[in-house]
Amino acid sequence: MPGDDNMNAVRNEPARAASAIGSGDAAARFAALQAQFKTSYGEIFDDPQYKARGNIAFVSDERAGKHALPNVVPRLTETPGGIDTLGPALGAHNDEVFKGLLGLSDETMQRLRAENVI
């Protein structure tokens, strides 16, 4: 099959480089091996496989604008998952946590806010 020789070389390279660890150039060989497979971050946006698989989720946020994020993997047929938001605003759940779970009073909450604690 075309490319088998290349794949065998790729599969054998880590073992070959590992056996030469003391030689001083093993790190360079590993770097060269890794560089052959890297795709730049900018290239993935135009990659047809990334697009077809939906690997990049684009999420709009009123605070931060539109952002590209790694999507949920694996994408299951019946429950594919997804990203709806970048997350709540800082402090959005303070009342729920400090008052509801910890039982702090309204007065304590006001004091903590005035002191920039929360």
Beta strands, then each sheet from edge to edge (+ up, - down):
strand 1: 56-61
strand 2: 65-70
sheet 1: 1+ 2-
end
